[in-house]
Amino acid sequence: MKGSVSKKSDSIPDGQLDQQSDPIDMLSRRHLLRTSASLGTAGIVGVATVAGQQEETFQANNDLVSLGLSPDYISSGRYASSLEFDGENRLKRPFRFSGYTPEEERLNYVETVESTRLSGEGWQGFSLIRTFEFNTETEYRIEQRSLVPPEEPLVLTEMILANTGEESLTIRRPDNHIHNGWVLAVVPPLANPEGTYRYSIDGDSPQSFAESDLWYTHELTDSTHFITQFADRYGITLSYLGGHTDPVQAITDNRGINGSDLEYENKSELPRSEENPPARVTEGFSVDTIDFGVDGLSLDAGKTASYTHSLSIHEGGDEAISRAEELTERASTLSDESPSISALTGEGNDSITGAVFRRFSNPGNSPLLLGLGGMMGAGATYLGYRRLRRDTSRDTSTEDNQESIGRQPTTESQEVSLSVDDYESLEIIETVRESDTVRVQKASPGETQVWVLTLTVEPNETLSASDINHFVDTVQPWSQIKPHPNLLSVVETGEEPVPWAAIEPADHPSLSGYIGQISVDTCSKWLKQICEALHHTSRYGLVYQNLTTDNLLLPDDSNVKLRGLLDEFEARNPWYMAPEEFDNTITEQSLVYRTGLVGYELLTGSLPYGSYPDGDPQTVVQSKECIALSERLESYQTALGDILSEALSPYPEDRHETVLHLRDEVEELRK
């Protein structure tokens, strides 16, 4: 068995980490899942959607095995959420892509660009193209193609890395780090293993996880073929089939802290000494998986690198290692025999549209708004705004076919029973508030009421083009959002006599009137709704930057509502910012932090800072010192305290990956 699997798709001399393939050249070489479109344009034949719009689990299966990626994880850095064998999911938890630069910058998920169902000649699978970043300057794309062959208990996966930034990108740990190279994949731990849970590296004598320490390293060679983890009944094997760099290290790990009694928030804080190894003596913690590391690599701007591996599930016990060897051989053969893949079509896929919803980190970059910024004068801006409205109407019909990102919220979305024909049909009742730039008025289009936002303008005053552009750029993305039960909707927008937007009225009590007065169950329910509303806005490329208890509304006893567009014209409260936001960095984890602040304040009546509200917000928030929930409440639910503690970690990488993951933990708590 050993030595029979070709390890590299290209010959890379030892020590040369900066060799990479040109995107065009890559097309002339064998890829596991071949397509007829250019990799450079990320085109895939057939039906494609942005993964965020997919409402069903992406699944690749045959009669023996089924690999799944659930909707909640399609828009994340996760690459597998389930692996079914004998009718049950054998994975203990989902897994995500991981990576570091030599400067210890951690890989962060940005967005899912495209997702595609694949099939051909009895094979099934899916492809996802995602973008990641290490900082605001470096970004790269990972295309994951996973395919299940007929009548084999394994999954073949190819990963194509492309540096889409402008600078050279190096992915590897610092030389003095216990991890070497970068983690290509994780051998997923088995769910509920029976008997002794063990692992074997390339057929060597098995070792027990119960007797292994955290981050115990095993050096690998370029002839290393597989790692298998197994118990008495089942085993799971990761086989390395070839790639840009060679295997370099396997290292024991635990990708999730287990047990509510565990005192350590960070694995690096676990006690470590010869007399006190963490995995065997720390209550609530155990090592249960292996990271598979390959040598580091560097990619110049516009260059790519490719890796192929397989994941198989099989019998455990005494037959586990020999079965792992057989399936590694079989996977190697199948990777050469895989058919030409076309996208899945046919019955049951009518909900998948060919339109790809494009996300914009800045709404002003939308093609619908191109040209507005350069137009001089109100008249030219109005023309641009009219064109915007016509394009918006066309886009809405397409988007009606696109489904929710991730799992549907438990509260059904409802259309708002408000309508406005045009500005002239509105009877202005009173001015609600007014700033130097925006006026908010209560108005009636008939028997109902709306709030109308317009630019603040006095009689005979001329509006500047820059003010009009800013208003249009701000309103446009919010006008595209479908109604959601936990978000005030934009009812209508128009351009005459000035640009305007009609929204649901916001004259409801805010959550600030309930802080320190609600039960844990009520707090959990509200947090769940907040997470779902935030997730809904993120579908449209929006990052909600004004989340406070003052800005969260309670129209009735059941539903919390975000104010949506209205908050875009309100000043930000720096006390509700995440530490990294003061450095002009905001990610999904920043929203997790803000949501954690809201939950903490609802329960305790205050934010978790000793100097709040009298200190300097930036100094206090970036001091990274939060008062534990236990110090503010005499009695509280330990599990909720743990959830909020994770959400309020000063380090983004230690928080929940997305608000959906935070929601799921809160929802589990309510059960």
C-alpha positions as CSV (number, residue, x, y, z in Angstrom):
1,M,0.0,0.0,0.0
2,K,2.6,2.6,1.0
3,G,4.2,4.4,-1.9
4,S,1.4,3.5,-4.3
5,V,-0.4,6.9,-4.2
6,S,0.8,9.8,-6.2
7,K,1.2,12.6,-3.7
8,K,1.6,15.8,-5.9
9,S,-0.3,17.1,-8.8
10,D,2.9,19.0,-9.8
11,S,6.5,18.4,-8.8
12,I,7.5,21.0,-6.3
13,P,11.2,21.0,-5.2
14,D,11.8,20.7,-1.5
15,G,11.9,24.1,0.3
16,Q,10.3,26.0,-2.6
17,L,7.0,27.2,-1.1
18,D,6.4,30.0,-3.6
19,Q,5.8,27.9,-6.7
20,Q,2.3,28.1,-8.0
21,S,0.3,27.5,-11.1
22,D,-1.1,30.1,-13.4
23,P,-5.0,30.0,-13.5
24,I,-4.9,29.3,-17.2
25,D,-2.3,26.6,-16.9
26,M,-4.3,24.9,-14.2
27,L,-7.0,24.1,-16.7
28,S,-4.7,21.9,-18.8
29,R,-4.0,19.6,-15.8
30,R,-6.2,17.0,-14.3
31,H,-8.7,18.2,-11.6
32,L,-10.8,15.9,-9.6
33,L,-14.0,17.6,-10.8
34,R,-13.5,18.8,-14.3
35,T,-15.7,21.6,-15.7
36,S,-15.9,23.2,-19.1
37,A,-15.8,26.8,-17.9
38,S,-12.8,28.9,-17.1
39,L,-11.5,28.7,-13.5
40,G,-10.5,32.3,-13.9
41,T,-14.1,33.4,-14.2
42,A,-15.3,30.8,-11.7
43,G,-17.9,29.5,-14.2
44,I,-19.6,26.2,-13.7
45,V,-21.9,24.6,-16.3
46,G,-25.5,24.4,-15.1
47,V,-27.7,25.8,-12.4
48,A,-25.9,28.0,-9.8
49,T,-26.9,30.1,-6.9
50,V,-25.2,32.1,-4.3
51,A,-25.1,29.6,-1.5
52,G,-26.7,32.0,0.9
53,Q,-29.9,31.8,-1.1
54,Q,-30.1,28.0,-0.8
55,E,-32.9,26.8,1.5
56,E,-32.1,23.1,1.4
57,T,-29.1,21.1,2.5
58,F,-26.4,20.5,-0.1
59,Q,-26.1,16.8,-0.2
60,A,-24.0,14.3,-2.2
61,N,-25.0,10.7,-1.6
62,N,-25.2,7.1,-2.8
63,D,-26.6,4.0,-1.2
64,L,-23.8,3.8,1.3
65,V,-22.8,7.3,2.3
66,S,-24.1,10.9,2.3
67,L,-22.1,14.1,2.7
68,G,-24.2,17.1,3.7
69,L,-23.7,20.9,4.2
70,S,-26.7,22.4,5.8
71,P,-28.1,25.8,4.9
72,D,-26.7,27.5,8.1
73,Y,-23.2,26.5,7.1
74,I,-23.2,27.2,3.4
75,S,-22.7,30.9,4.2
76,S,-19.8,30.2,6.5
77,G,-16.3,28.8,6.5
78,R,-17.7,25.2,7.1
79,Y,-17.0,22.5,4.6
80,A,-19.1,19.6,5.9
81,S,-21.8,19.4,8.5
82,S,-22.9,15.7,8.2
83,L,-21.5,12.4,7.0
84,E,-24.2,9.7,7.1
85,F,-23.5,6.0,7.1
86,D,-26.0,3.2,8.0
87,G,-28.7,5.9,8.2
88,E,-27.1,8.1,10.9
89,N,-24.8,11.1,10.9
90,R,-21.4,9.9,12.1
91,L,-19.9,13.4,12.5
92,K,-19.7,14.9,16.0
93,R,-19.7,18.5,14.7
94,P,-19.2,20.5,11.5
95,F,-15.8,21.6,10.4
96,R,-14.4,24.7,8.8
97,F,-11.4,25.9,6.8
98,S,-8.5,27.1,8.8
99,G,-5.3,29.0,8.1
100,Y,-2.8,31.5,9.5
101,T,-0.1,33.8,8.1
102,P,3.4,34.0,9.6
103,E,2.2,37.1,11.4
104,E,-0.5,35.0,13.2
105,E,-3.3,36.6,11.3
106,R,-6.2,34.2,11.3
107,L,-8.3,33.2,8.3
108,N,-11.8,34.9,8.3
109,Y,-14.8,33.9,6.1
110,V,-16.1,36.8,4.0
111,E,-18.8,35.5,1.7
112,T,-20.1,32.7,-0.4
113,V,-19.9,33.7,-4.0
114,E,-21.5,30.8,-5.8
115,S,-22.8,27.3,-5.1
116,T,-23.6,24.6,-7.5
117,R,-25.1,21.1,-7.5
118,L,-23.1,18.6,-9.5
119,S,-23.8,15.2,-11.1
120,G,-22.7,13.0,-13.9
121,E,-22.5,9.3,-14.7
122,G,-24.0,8.2,-11.3
123,W,-21.8,10.7,-9.3
124,Q,-23.3,13.4,-7.1
125,G,-21.8,16.4,-5.5
126,F,-21.6,20.1,-5.0
127,S,-19.3,23.0,-5.6
128,L,-18.9,26.2,-3.5
129,I,-16.8,29.2,-4.2
130,R,-16.1,31.3,-1.1
131,T,-13.9,34.3,-0.3
132,F,-11.7,34.6,2.8
133,E,-9.4,37.2,4.2
134,F,-6.6,37.5,6.7
135,N,-6.9,41.3,7.0
136,T,-8.4,44.1,4.9
137,E,-5.5,43.9,2.5
138,T,-5.3,40.2,1.7
139,E,-8.2,38.2,0.3
140,Y,-8.3,34.8,-1.4
141,R,-10.9,32.4,-2.8
142,I,-11.4,28.7,-2.0
143,E,-13.4,26.6,-4.4
144,Q,-14.5,23.4,-2.8
145,R,-15.7,20.6,-5.0
146,S,-17.0,17.5,-3.2
147,L,-18.2,14.4,-5.1
148,V,-19.6,11.0,-4.0
149,P,-18.9,8.2,-6.5
150,P,-21.5,5.4,-7.0
151,E,-21.4,2.5,-4.6
152,E,-18.4,3.6,-2.6
153,P,-18.4,4.8,1.1
154,L,-16.2,7.8,0.4
155,V,-16.2,11.5,-0.7
156,L,-13.6,13.0,-3.0
157,T,-12.9,16.7,-2.4
158,E,-10.7,19.1,-4.3
159,M,-9.8,22.5,-3.0
160,I,-8.5,25.2,-5.3
161,L,-7.0,28.2,-3.6
162,A,-6.7,31.5,-5.6
163,N,-5.1,34.7,-4.4
164,T,-7.6,37.3,-5.5
165,G,-5.8,40.2,-3.7
166,E,-3.1,42.5,-5.1
167,E,-0.2,41.3,-2.8
168,S,1.6,38.0,-2.5
169,L,0.0,35.8,0.2
170,T,1.8,33.3,2.5
171,I,-0.2,30.7,4.4
172,R,1.7,29.0,7.1
173,R,2.2,29.1,10.9
174,P,5.2,31.0,12.4
175,D,8.4,28.9,12.7
176,N,8.2,28.8,16.5
177,H,4.5,27.7,16.5
178,I,3.6,24.2,17.7
179,H,1.5,23.8,14.5
180,N,3.6,23.5,11.3
181,G,2.5,24.5,7.8
182,W,-1.2,25.0,7.6
183,V,-4.2,22.8,8.3
184,L,-5.5,21.4,5.0
185,A,-8.3,19.4,6.6
186,V,-9.5,18.0,9.9
187,V,-10.3,14.3,10.4
188,P,-13.9,14.8,11.7
189,P,-14.5,13.0,15.1
190,L,-17.0,10.3,15.3
191,A,-20.3,11.0,17.0
192,N,-20.8,8.8,20.1
193,P,-17.9,6.3,19.5
194,E,-18.4,2.9,21.2
195,G,-15.5,1.3,22.9
196,T,-12.0,2.7,22.8
197,Y,-11.7,5.7,20.5
198,R,-8.3,5.4,18.7
199,Y,-6.3,6.8,15.8
200,S,-3.7,5.5,13.4
201,I,-1.4,7.5,11.1
202,D,-0.7,5.7,7.8
203,G,-1.3,2.3,9.3
204,D,1.0,2.6,12.3
205,S,0.1,1.2,15.7
206,P,-3.1,2.8,16.9
207,Q,-3.1,5.2,19.9
208,S,-5.9,6.0,22.3
209,F,-7.4,9.5,22.3
210,A,-7.9,9.1,26.0
211,E,-4.2,8.8,26.5
212,S,-3.3,11.7,24.2
213,D,-2.5,15.2,25.1
214,L,-3.7,18.4,23.4
215,W,-1.5,19.3,20.4
216,Y,0.6,16.2,20.4
217,T,2.5,16.3,17.1
218,H,3.3,13.6,14.6
219,E,5.7,14.4,11.8
220,L,4.5,13.3,8.4
221,T,6.4,12.6,5.2
222,D,5.6,13.0,1.5
223,S,4.6,9.3,1.5
224,T,2.0,9.7,4.2
225,H,-1.3,8.5,2.8
226,F,-4.0,8.6,5.4
227,I,-5.1,9.1,9.0
228,T,-7.9,7.1,10.4
229,Q,-9.9,7.5,13.6
230,F,-12.0,4.6,14.8
231,A,-13.9,2.9,17.6
232,D,-15.4,-0.5,17.9
233,R,-18.1,-0.1,15.2
234,Y,-17.1,2.6,12.9
235,G,-14.1,4.4,11.6
236,I,-13.5,7.6,9.5
237,T,-10.4,8.1,7.3
238,L,-8.9,11.2,5.7
239,S,-6.7,10.2,2.7
240,Y,-4.3,12.7,1.0
241,L,-4.4,12.2,-2.7
242,G,-2.2,15.0,-4.0
243,G,-1.5,18.7,-3.8
244,H,0.6,21.7,-4.1
245,T,2.7,20.9,-1.0
246,D,3.4,17.7,0.9
247,P,2.0,16.5,4.2
248,V,4.1,17.9,7.1
249,Q,2.3,17.3,10.4
250,A,-0.6,15.6,12.2
251,I,-1.5,17.1,15.5
252,T,-4.1,16.1,18.1
253,D,-6.8,18.7,18.7
254,N,-10.3,19.5,19.9
255,R,-12.2,21.9,17.8
256,G,-14.7,22.7,20.5
257,I,-14.5,23.1,24.3
258,N,-16.7,20.5,25.8
259,G,-18.6,20.6,29.1
260,S,-20.2,23.5,30.9
261,D,-18.0,23.1,33.9
262,L,-14.8,23.9,32.0
263,E,-13.2,27.0,33.4
264,Y,-11.0,27.8,30.5
265,E,-12.4,29.9,27.7
266,N,-9.3,29.4,25.5
267,K,-7.4,26.1,24.9
268,S,-4.1,27.9,25.3
269,E,-5.0,28.5,29.0
270,L,-5.3,24.8,29.8
271,P,-2.7,23.6,32.3
272,R,0.3,22.0,30.6
273,S,3.1,20.1,32.3
274,E,4.5,16.6,32.4
275,E,2.5,16.0,35.6
276,N,-0.6,17.7,34.4
277,P,-1.5,17.1,30.7
278,P,-4.7,18.9,29.9
279,A,-6.6,16.3,27.9
280,R,-6.6,13.7,30.7
281,V,-7.1,15.7,33.8
282,T,-9.1,18.8,32.9
283,E,-12.7,18.2,33.6
284,G,-15.0,18.6,30.6
285,F,-12.2,18.5,28.0
286,S,-11.0,15.8,25.8
287,V,-8.9,15.4,22.6
288,D,-11.0,13.8,19.9
289,T,-9.6,14.7,16.5
290,I,-6.5,15.1,14.3
291,D,-5.5,18.1,12.2
292,F,-3.9,17.2,8.9
293,G,-1.3,19.7,8.1
294,V,0.6,20.3,4.8
295,D,3.7,22.4,4.2
296,G,3.1,26.2,3.9
297,L,2.7,27.9,0.6
298,S,3.0,31.3,-1.0
299,L,0.7,32.5,-3.8
300,D,1.4,35.6,-5.9
301,A,-1.5,37.8,-6.9
302,G,-3.7,36.0,-9.4
303,K,-2.1,32.5,-8.8
304,T,-3.7,29.3,-7.7
305,A,-2.9,26.0,-5.9
306,S,-4.9,22.8,-5.7
307,Y,-5.2,19.9,-3.2
308,T,-7.2,16.7,-3.3
309,H,-8.3,14.4,-0.5
310,S,-11.0,11.9,0.4
311,L,-13.1,11.2,3.4
312,S,-14.4,7.7,3.9
313,I,-16.4,6.0,6.6
314,H,-16.1,2.3,7.2
315,E,-16.0,-0.5,9.8
316,G,-14.2,0.0,13.0
317,G,-12.5,-2.4,15.4
318,D,-9.7,-4.8,14.2
319,E,-10.6,-4.2,10.6
320,A,-10.4,-0.4,10.7
321,I,-6.8,0.1,9.6
322,S,-6.9,-2.4,6.7
323,R,-10.2,-1.0,5.5
324,A,-8.7,2.6,5.6
325,E,-5.8,1.3,3.4
326,E,-8.2,-0.2,0.9
327,L,-10.4,2.9,0.7
328,T,-7.3,5.2,0.3
329,E,-6.2,3.0,-2.7
330,R,-9.8,3.1,-4.1
331,A,-10.0,6.9,-3.7
332,S,-6.8,7.4,-5.6
333,T,-8.1,5.3,-8.5
334,L,-11.4,7.0,-8.5
335,S,-9.9,10.5,-8.5
336,D,-8.4,9.6,-11.9
337,E,-11.6,8.1,-13.2
338,S,-14.1,10.9,-12.1
339,P,-16.4,11.9,-15.0
340,S,-16.9,15.3,-16.6
341,I,-19.4,17.0,-14.2
342,S,-22.4,19.1,-15.2
343,A,-24.7,20.8,-12.8
344,L,-27.6,18.9,-11.4
345,T,-30.9,19.6,-13.2
346,G,-34.3,18.0,-13.4
347,E,-37.2,17.5,-11.1
348,G,-37.1,18.9,-7.6
349,N,-34.8,21.8,-8.5
350,D,-37.2,24.4,-9.8
351,S,-36.4,26.6,-6.8
352,I,-32.8,27.0,-7.9
353,T,-32.4,29.9,-10.2
354,G,-29.6,30.8,-12.6
355,A,-29.3,34.3,-11.2
356,V,-26.5,34.9,-8.9
357,F,-27.2,37.5,-6.2
358,R,-24.1,39.7,-5.8
359,R,-23.1,41.0,-2.4
360,F,-21.4,44.4,-2.1
361,S,-19.5,45.4,1.0
362,N,-20.3,49.0,0.1
363,P,-23.7,49.7,-1.5
364,G,-22.2,52.5,-3.4
365,N,-20.3,49.9,-5.5
366,S,-23.5,48.5,-6.8
367,P,-23.7,48.6,-10.6
368,L,-27.1,50.1,-10.2
369,L,-25.5,53.2,-8.7
370,L,-22.6,53.6,-11.1
371,G,-22.4,57.1,-12.5
372,L,-24.3,58.7,-9.7
373,G,-21.2,59.8,-7.8
374,G,-19.8,61.6,-10.8
375,M,-23.0,63.4,-11.8
376,M,-23.1,67.1,-11.0
377,G,-26.3,68.9,-10.0
378,A,-29.6,67.8,-8.6
379,G,-31.1,67.3,-12.0
380,A,-28.5,64.8,-13.2
381,T,-28.8,63.0,-9.8
382,Y,-32.6,62.7,-10.2
383,L,-32.1,61.1,-13.6
384,G,-29.7,58.6,-12.1
385,Y,-32.2,57.9,-9.3
386,R,-35.0,57.3,-11.8
387,R,-32.8,54.8,-13.6
388,L,-32.0,53.2,-10.3
389,R,-35.7,52.7,-9.5
390,R,-36.4,51.1,-12.9
391,D,-33.5,48.7,-12.4
392,T,-34.6,48.0,-8.9
393,S,-38.0,46.9,-10.2
394,R,-36.4,44.5,-12.6
395,D,-34.2,43.0,-9.9
396,T,-37.1,42.5,-7.5
397,S,-38.8,40.0,-9.9
398,T,-35.6,38.0,-10.1
399,E,-35.0,38.0,-6.4
400,D,-38.5,36.8,-5.7
401,N,-37.2,33.4,-6.8
402,Q,-34.3,33.4,-4.4
403,E,-34.8,31.6,-1.1
404,S,-33.5,32.5,2.3
405,I,-29.9,32.1,3.2
406,G,-29.6,29.2,5.7
407,R,-32.4,27.6,7.6
408,Q,-35.7,29.5,7.5
409,P,-36.5,31.4,10.7
410,T,-39.0,29.7,13.0
411,T,-41.2,32.8,12.7
412,E,-42.7,33.0,9.3
413,S,-41.9,36.0,7.1
414,Q,-45.0,38.1,6.3
415,E,-45.6,40.8,3.7
416,V,-46.2,44.1,5.3
417,S,-49.8,45.2,4.8
418,L,-48.8,48.8,3.9
419,S,-48.6,50.4,0.5
420,V,-47.8,53.8,-0.9
421,D,-48.4,54.8,-4.5
422,D,-46.3,57.9,-4.7
423,Y,-45.3,60.8,-2.5
424,E,-48.3,62.9,-3.6
425,S,-50.7,60.3,-2.1
426,L,-49.2,60.9,1.4
427,E,-50.8,63.2,3.9
428,I,-48.1,64.5,6.2
429,I,-49.3,64.4,9.8
430,E,-46.3,65.6,11.8
431,T,-42.6,65.7,12.0
432,V,-41.2,63.0,14.2
433,R,-37.5,64.1,14.2
434,E,-35.2,66.1,12.2
435,S,-31.4,66.3,11.8
436,D,-29.2,68.5,9.6
437,T,-29.5,66.0,6.8
438,V,-32.7,63.9,7.2
439,R,-36.3,64.7,8.2
440,V,-38.6,61.9,9.5
441,Q,-42.3,62.6,9.3
442,K,-45.4,60.6,10.1
443,A,-47.7,60.3,7.1
444,S,-50.9,58.6,6.0
445,P,-51.4,57.0,2.6
446,G,-55.0,56.2,3.5
447,E,-56.2,54.3,6.5
448,T,-52.7,53.3,7.6
449,Q,-49.7,55.2,8.6
450,V,-46.0,55.2,7.6
451,W,-42.9,57.2,8.4
452,V,-41.4,59.1,5.5
453,L,-37.7,59.9,5.3
454,T,-36.6,62.8,3.1
455,L,-33.6,65.1,2.9
456,T,-33.9,68.1,5.2
457,V,-34.5,71.0,3.0
458,E,-36.0,74.5,3.7
459,P,-38.2,76.4,1.3
460,N,-36.2,77.8,-1.7
461,E,-33.1,75.9,-0.6
462,T,-31.2,73.9,-3.2
463,L,-30.1,70.4,-2.4
464,S,-26.5,69.5,-3.1
465,A,-25.7,66.6,-5.4
466,S,-23.5,65.0,-2.7
467,D,-26.4,65.0,-0.2
468,I,-28.7,63.4,-2.8
469,N,-26.1,60.8,-3.7
470,H,-25.6,59.9,0.0
471,F,-29.3,59.5,0.6
472,V,-29.8,57.4,-2.6
473,D,-26.8,55.2,-1.8
474,T,-28.1,54.6,1.7
475,V,-31.7,53.8,0.8
476,Q,-31.1,51.6,-2.2
477,P,-29.9,48.4,-0.6
478,W,-32.5,48.6,2.2
479,S,-35.3,49.0,-0.5
480,Q,-34.2,45.6,-1.9
481,I,-34.7,43.6,1.4
482,K,-37.7,41.3,1.6
483,P,-40.0,41.8,4.6
484,H,-39.0,40.0,7.8
485,P,-41.0,39.7,11.0
486,N,-38.1,41.2,13.1
487,L,-37.2,44.1,10.8
488,L,-39.0,47.3,10.0
489,S,-39.6,47.2,6.2
490,V,-39.1,49.8,3.5
491,V,-42.6,50.2,2.0
492,E,-41.8,52.3,-1.0
493,T,-39.2,54.8,-2.4
494,G,-39.4,57.5,-4.9
495,E,-37.6,60.4,-6.5
496,E,-40.1,63.3,-6.6
497,P,-40.3,66.0,-5.4
498,V,-37.1,64.9,-3.7
499,P,-35.7,61.4,-3.0
500,W,-37.8,59.8,-0.3
501,A,-38.5,56.5,1.5
502,A,-41.6,55.3,3.3
503,I,-41.0,52.8,6.1
504,E,-43.0,51.0,8.8
505,P,-43.7,53.3,11.7
506,A,-41.1,53.0,14.5
507,D,-43.3,54.5,17.3
508,H,-42.9,51.4,19.6
509,P,-41.3,50.9,23.0
510,S,-37.6,50.1,22.9
511,L,-35.9,47.3,24.7
512,S,-34.0,49.8,26.9
513,G,-37.2,50.1,28.9
514,Y,-36.9,46.4,29.8
515,I,-33.3,46.0,30.8
516,G,-32.7,44.2,34.0
517,Q,-36.4,43.2,34.2
518,I,-36.8,40.2,32.0
519,S,-36.4,36.4,32.5
520,V,-33.7,34.3,30.9
521,D,-36.3,32.7,28.6
522,T,-37.5,36.1,27.4
523,C,-33.9,37.2,26.8
524,S,-33.1,34.1,24.9
525,K,-36.2,34.5,22.7
526,W,-35.4,38.1,21.9
527,L,-31.8,37.2,21.1
528,K,-32.9,34.5,18.7
529,Q,-35.1,37.0,16.9
530,I,-32.3,39.6,16.7
531,C,-29.9,37.0,15.3
532,E,-32.3,36.0,12.6
533,A,-33.0,39.7,11.6
534,L,-29.3,40.4,11.5
535,H,-28.7,37.4,9.3
536,H,-31.6,38.5,7.0
537,T,-29.9,41.8,6.4
538,S,-26.5,40.2,5.8
539,R,-28.1,38.3,2.9
540,Y,-28.1,41.6,1.1
541,G,-24.5,42.6,1.8
542,L,-25.4,44.9,4.7
543,V,-23.5,45.0,8.0
544,Y,-25.8,46.3,10.8
545,Q,-23.7,48.9,12.7
546,N,-26.3,50.5,15.1
547,L,-27.5,47.7,17.3
548,T,-28.4,48.9,20.8
549,T,-31.2,48.3,23.2
550,D,-32.4,51.9,22.4
551,N,-32.7,51.0,18.7
552,L,-34.5,47.6,19.2
553,L,-38.3,47.9,19.2
554,L,-41.0,45.8,20.8
555,P,-44.2,46.3,18.9
556,D,-45.9,43.5,20.9
557,D,-45.0,41.0,23.5
558,S,-43.8,38.4,21.0
559,N,-41.5,40.1,18.5
560,V,-38.5,42.3,18.6
561,K,-37.9,44.5,15.5
562,L,-34.7,46.1,14.2
563,R,-35.3,49.7,12.9
564,G,-33.4,48.9,9.7
565,L,-33.0,51.9,7.4
566,L,-33.9,54.4,10.1
567,D,-30.7,53.4,12.0
568,E,-28.6,54.3,9.0
569,F,-29.3,58.0,9.7
570,E,-28.7,57.8,13.4
571,A,-25.3,58.5,15.1
572,R,-23.5,55.3,16.2
573,N,-23.2,54.6,19.9
574,P,-19.5,53.7,20.5
575,W,-20.3,51.8,23.7
576,Y,-22.0,49.1,21.5
577,M,-19.0,48.7,19.2
578,A,-16.7,45.6,19.2
579,P,-13.1,46.3,20.1
580,E,-11.9,45.8,16.5
581,E,-14.4,48.3,15.1
582,F,-12.3,51.1,16.5
583,D,-9.6,50.0,14.1
584,N,-12.0,50.2,11.2
585,T,-12.5,46.4,11.1
586,I,-16.0,45.0,11.1
587,T,-16.9,41.4,10.4
588,E,-19.7,38.9,11.2
589,Q,-18.0,38.3,14.6
590,S,-18.5,42.1,15.3
591,L,-22.2,41.6,15.0
592,V,-21.9,38.6,17.4
593,Y,-20.2,40.9,19.9
594,R,-22.9,43.6,19.6
595,T,-25.6,41.0,20.1
596,G,-23.8,39.7,23.1
597,L,-23.8,43.2,24.6
598,V,-27.6,43.5,24.1
599,G,-28.2,40.2,25.8
600,Y,-25.9,41.1,28.7
601,E,-27.6,44.5,29.2
602,L,-31.1,43.0,29.0
603,L,-30.2,40.6,31.9
604,T,-28.1,42.9,34.1
605,G,-29.3,46.4,33.3
606,S,-25.8,47.5,32.3
607,L,-23.0,46.9,29.8
608,P,-20.2,44.7,31.0
609,Y,-17.7,47.5,31.6
610,G,-16.7,48.9,34.9
611,S,-16.3,52.5,33.6
612,Y,-19.6,52.5,31.7
613,P,-21.1,55.0,31.0
614,D,-18.6,57.6,32.3
615,G,-15.3,56.5,30.8
616,D,-14.0,56.9,27.3
617,P,-15.7,54.2,25.2
618,Q,-12.8,53.3,23.0
619,T,-10.3,53.1,25.9
620,V,-12.8,51.0,27.9
621,V,-13.9,48.7,25.1
622,Q,-10.4,48.0,23.8
623,S,-9.1,47.3,27.3
624,K,-10.6,43.8,26.7
625,E,-11.9,43.6,30.3
626,C,-15.5,42.5,30.6
627,I,-17.3,42.0,33.9
628,A,-18.5,38.4,34.0
629,L,-22.3,37.8,34.1
630,S,-21.8,36.0,37.5
631,E,-20.5,39.2,39.1
632,R,-23.7,41.1,38.1
633,L,-26.3,38.4,38.8
634,E,-26.8,36.4,41.9
635,S,-28.4,33.6,40.1
636,Y,-28.3,32.9,36.4
637,Q,-28.3,30.0,33.9
638,T,-24.7,28.9,33.6
639,A,-25.1,27.8,30.0
640,L,-26.4,31.3,29.0
641,G,-23.4,32.9,30.8
642,D,-21.1,30.7,28.7
643,I,-22.8,31.7,25.5
644,L,-22.6,35.4,26.3
645,S,-19.0,35.0,27.4
646,E,-18.0,33.5,24.1
647,A,-19.9,36.2,22.1
648,L,-18.2,38.9,24.1
649,S,-14.7,37.6,23.7
650,P,-12.3,40.5,22.9
651,Y,-10.8,38.3,20.1
652,P,-13.1,37.9,17.0
653,E,-11.7,34.4,16.2
654,D,-12.9,33.1,19.7
655,R,-16.5,34.3,19.2
656,H,-19.3,32.4,17.4
657,E,-18.5,32.3,13.7
658,T,-21.8,33.9,12.7
659,V,-25.0,35.2,14.3
660,L,-26.6,32.0,13.1
661,H,-24.3,29.9,15.3
662,L,-25.1,32.2,18.2
663,R,-28.8,31.8,17.5
664,D,-28.4,28.0,17.4
665,E,-26.8,27.9,20.8
666,V,-29.4,30.2,22.3
667,E,-32.2,28.1,20.7
668,E,-30.7,24.9,22.1
669,L,-30.7,26.6,25.5
670,R,-34.5,27.3,25.3
671,K,-35.2,23.6,24.6
